[in-house]
């Protein structure tokens, strides 16, 4: 019987990385983030139409949150850079998103939901501007690109 001193291959490192509580927690956070973003993109026009808006009015109502979101993304990223703080600048917008989604889910008044939708997108856009393309400093350098997989930005993954 020959005993060799072999190092584990990339598959073993990938499995260890996926079992990490940090990876699982961050994956759940990212799942909620992407779910909120795609939920807004897919369902907001139908929600606007359900409140009785015409096609043109629904288009304008749907565009308003994105205008606010683009301004919020630039402002929030600049504030994060000025204070050199990242965790709260990603966490607070996601909490704002959760609160705005709760308001939208429980209110039947179109004016309240129209006011809450920009807050929802502001939270998603503020967190997205900081989270996209950034790697967590809590992970060791070796585990950032395990198995040749890298995060590219808006949810895309390359191998």
Secondary structure, 3 states (H helix, E strand, C coil): CCCCCCCCCHHHHHHHHHCCHHHHHHHHHHHHHHHHHHHHHHHHHHHHHHCCCCHHHHHHHHHHHHHHHHHHHHHHHHHHHHHCCCHHHHHHHHHHHHHHHHHHHHCCCHHHHHHHHHHHHHHHHHHHHHHCCCCCCCCCHHHHHHHHCEECCCCCEEC
